[in-house]
Amino acid sequence: MKVLILSLFILANGCLAFGQTNESTQPEKKESDKKSVQKTDGAKVEKEAVRTKKGKGKKADVPETALDFLIAGNHKKELDDLEAAMLDYNKAIELDPNLHTAYLVRGAIYFILQNFESSLSDFDKTVELTLVLIETSIKRGNVKTILEDWKGAAIEFNKADNLKKLMGEALYNRGHVKYFLEDKEGCCKDLEEAGKYGFMQAYTYIKKYCQ
């Protein structure tokens, strides 16, 4: 019987790193495997949203925009109020259907609730949207390089690098969901892709699940 080992949510955008074991085939998870994953650009998203709100003189505790609801959901998630957090994430996505980080954190909550189909759907959407953002940033960086806008090009390429880190997390999480849905081939493919995007923790689970 598979047992979920749910790790800590991290940072403002609440990305969930998680692992699991199979009592009959997998060794007991070591304490070193329970570390939270590396930082993403989620903190920057929340910081920028707060800065913008202050600049406009809005009350920080009254959510209005998609980012506001994302931040509110993150705070409720940190208090383990998952149902309330889910409502805020739903509202964030309703206001901005292209807010990739909202799908990422909502997918993580679905995973905790063992709603694997919905979790998979949200991680699919995260991967889809993030890939577009990566490609767009790289293209913009290339254009700015041609225009000899070196500073602008560097900003775009750095943005692409940060998005690649988030992509690695999304693929890593999706791989685990596929494992619970007994899609071993899909699981291993996602974990391998996560590793290529620099999410090194994926290789630990490749050794456990895919070799």
C-alpha positions, -999 to 999 in steps of 0.1 A, spaced: 0 0 0 14 33 -10 18 59 18 20 96 11 49 115 27 39 151 23 67 176 28 65 213 38 51 239 15 78 265 6 79 302 0 52 325 -9 39 306 -39 36 275 -18 51 250 -42 48 215 -27 76 190 -28 65 156 -19 77 120 -19 62 87 -12 71 51 -5 57 17 -13 57 -4 18 63 -36 -2 90 -23 -26 104 10 -14 129 15 14 118 37 43 123 74 34 154 89 50 153 121 70 175 137 44 148 131 18 123 153 37 141 185 30 120 212 13 129 220 -23 149 249 -36 135 283 -38 115 295 -68 105 330 -80 74 328 -59 88 351 -32 94 377 -59 59 374 -71 45 381 -37 70 409 -29 61 427 -61 24 423 -55 27 438 -20 49 466 -33 24 475 -60 -5 475 -36 13 498 -12 22 521 -41 -15 525 -49 -25 530 -13 -47 499 -12 -53 479 20 -30 449 20 -56 427 37 -83 431 10 -77 409 -20 -87 423 -53 -64 410 -80 -54 375 -89 -20 380 -72 -38 393 -41 -59 361 -39 -28 340 -46 -10 356 -16 -41 353 6 -43 316 -3 -6 311 6 -11 327 40 -41 304 47 -22 274 35 6 282 60 -21 281 87 -31 246 74 -65 260 64 -65 242 30 -102 246 22 -100 284 26 -67 284 6 -83 265 -22 -111 290 -24 -85 318 -28 -66 299 -54 -98 292 -73 -105 329 -73 -70 338 -85 -74 314 -114 -108 328 -122 -94 363 -124 -63 353 -143 -65 319 -160 -29 322 -171 -15 326 -136 8 295 -137 19 296 -100 -18 294 -89 -22 261 -107 10 249 -91 0 255 -55 -36 243 -61 -23 211 -76 -2 206 -45 -33 209 -23 -52 185 -44 -23 161 -40 -25 164 -2 -62 157 -4 -54 127 -26 -74 140 -55 -48 129 -79 -68 135 -111 -73 172 -103 -37 175 -91 -25 161 -124 -47 185 -143 -33 215 -125 3 204 -129 -4 198 -166 -16 234 -168 14 247 -149 38 229 -173 18 242 -204 18 278 -192 53 279 -179 67 264 -212 51 293 -231 66 318 -207 100 303 -210 99 304 -248 86 339 -248 114 352 -225 141 335 -246 127 350 -278 125 384 -262 161 380 -250 173 371 -284 156 401 -300 170 425 -274 205 409 -280 201 417 -317 191 453 -308 222 454 -285 200 460 -254 223 439 -233 206 448 -200 172 440 -213 184 408 -228 200 397 -195 167 404 -177 148 382 -201 173 354 -200 173 355 -161 135 354 -162 137 323 -184 162 307 -160 139 313 -130 109 299 -150 130 268 -158 134 261 -121 97 264 -116 92 241 -145 115 215 -129 93 216 -97 61 212 -117 75 182 -136 88 167 -104 54 170 -87 35 157 -117 58 127 -118 48 118 -83 11 122 -91 16 98 -121 33 74 -98 2 72 -76 -19 68 -107 3 38 -116 17 55 -147 53 45 -141 65 54 -176 50 88 -173 64 92 -138 99 84 -149 97 106 -179 86 136 -159 113 130 -132 140 128 -159 127 161 -175 127 177 -140 163 167 -136 172 183 -170 156 215 -158 179 215 -128 156 200 -102 183 177 -88 160 161 -61 143 143 -90 173 120 -94 168 105 -60 134 93 -70 146 81 -104 168 57 -86 139 45 -64 112 43 -90 128 39 -124 158 17 -121 
